[in-house]
């Protein structure tokens, strides 16, 4: 089958920048300035993941970012009441639903969209009243993609840590379940995002194997690379992996 490749957008997750700022209690580095710099250097979106304990991105950061960003704004997180209220207030381009437990260090699995179907359907409908695109964080399993589609989401975001872990030893085995899940999303008319532990090492191969990937959200690896390469050069290199 001849599939027309999409332009895969790069959304930079700036949570780690906020973590550095919060370690000293002042406003250095300034997360708003860094977000604007990311846009200037070629990022096509900005992602934030505010958690209830505000240990990195704070709710006020989200409010400060919204009026100044010119690219797509993606807010991801567990849709607890305070998160839902924040997203409905700010109205980003996209909200990504992530099943984080309180105090969880980082996301480590996708939704069980079958078991959580009623909840996901309800919260998706809530965000749709504001015209917000809804993406659902899922493991690379066609069944989870299928139930996400039934819940009414616009996109799924594939949780890619298993891919990144296996990639160095067997990249074909690593990508296989993600191709299957991505094919299911395409068949169902869902948009497709991916994120978690994607890096300069493994990003290009995923893009080459899944030509209809809409967007990747990358934070930790990108900010680590920026310590050595500089932010502008790092974004340039990540964009090159997606071309």
Secondary structure in CASP SS format (residue, H / E / C, confidence):
PFRMAT SS
TARGET T0000
AUTHOR 0000-0000-0000
METHOD secondary structure of the structure
MODEL  1
X C 1.00
X C 1.00
X C 1.00
X C 1.00
X C 1.00
X C 1.00
X C 1.00
X C 1.00
X E 1.00
X E 1.00
X E 1.00
X E 1.00
X E 1.00
X C 1.00
X H 1.00
X H 1.00
X H 1.00
X H 1.00
X H 1.00
X H 1.00
X H 1.00
X H 1.00
X H 1.00
X H 1.00
X C 1.00
X C 1.00
X C 1.00
X C 1.00
X C 1.00
X C 1.00
X H 1.00
X H 1.00
X H 1.00
X H 1.00
X H 1.00
X H 1.00
X H 1.00
X H 1.00
X H 1.00
X H 1.00
X C 1.00
X C 1.00
X C 1.00
X C 1.00
X E 1.00
X E 1.00
X E 1.00
X E 1.00
X C 1.00
X C 1.00
X C 1.00
X C 1.00
X C 1.00
X C 1.00
X C 1.00
X C 1.00
X C 1.00
X C 1.00
X H 1.00
X H 1.00
X H 1.00
X H 1.00
X H 1.00
X H 1.00
X H 1.00
X H 1.00
X C 1.00
X C 1.00
X C 1.00
X C 1.00
X C 1.00
X E 1.00
X E 1.00
X E 1.00
X E 1.00
X E 1.00
X E 1.00
X C 1.00
X C 1.00
X C 1.00
X H 1.00
X H 1.00
X H 1.00
X H 1.00
X H 1.00
X H 1.00
X H 1.00
X H 1.00
X H 1.00
X H 1.00
X C 1.00
X C 1.00
X C 1.00
X E 1.00
X E 1.00
X E 1.00
X E 1.00
X C 1.00
X C 1.00
X C 1.00
X C 1.00
X C 1.00
X C 1.00
X C 1.00
X C 1.00
X C 1.00
X C 1.00
X C 1.00
X C 1.00
X C 1.00
X C 1.00
X C 1.00
X C 1.00
X C 1.00
X C 1.00
X C 1.00
X H 1.00
X H 1.00
X H 1.00
X H 1.00
X H 1.00
X H 1.00
X H 1.00
X H 1.00
X H 1.00
X H 1.00
X H 1.00
X H 1.00
X C 1.00
X C 1.00
X C 1.00
X C 1.00
X E 1.00
X E 1.00
X E 1.00
X E 1.00
X E 1.00
X E 1.00
X C 1.00
X C 1.00
X C 1.00
X H 1.00
X H 1.00
X H 1.00
X H 1.00
X H 1.00
X H 1.00
X H 1.00
X H 1.00
X H 1.00
X C 1.00
X C 1.00
X C 1.00
X C 1.00
X E 1.00
X E 1.00
X E 1.00
X E 1.00
X E 1.00
X C 1.00
X H 1.00
X H 1.00
X H 1.00
X H 1.00
X H 1.00
X H 1.00
X H 1.00
X C 1.00
X C 1.00
X C 1.00
X H 1.00
X H 1.00
X H 1.00
X H 1.00
X H 1.00
X H 1.00
X H 1.00
X H 1.00
X H 1.00
X H 1.00
X H 1.00
X H 1.00
X H 1.00
X H 1.00
X H 1.00
X H 1.00
X H 1.00
X C 1.00
X C 1.00
X C 1.00
X E 1.00
X E 1.00
X E 1.00
X E 1.00
X E 1.00
X C 1.00
X C 1.00
X C 1.00
X C 1.00
X C 1.00
X C 1.00
X C 1.00
X H 1.00
X H 1.00
X H 1.00
X H 1.00
X H 1.00
X H 1.00
X H 1.00
X C 1.00
X C 1.00
X C 1.00
X C 1.00
X C 1.00
X E 1.00
X E 1.00
X E 1.00
X E 1.00
X C 1.00
X H 1.00
X H 1.00
X H 1.00
X H 1.00
X H 1.00
X H 1.00
X H 1.00
X H 1.00
X H 1.00
X H 1.00
X C 1.00
X H 1.00
X H 1.00
X H 1.00
X H 1.00
X H 1.00
X H 1.00
X H 1.00
X H 1.00
X H 1.00
X H 1.00
X H 1.00
X C 1.00
X C 1.00
END
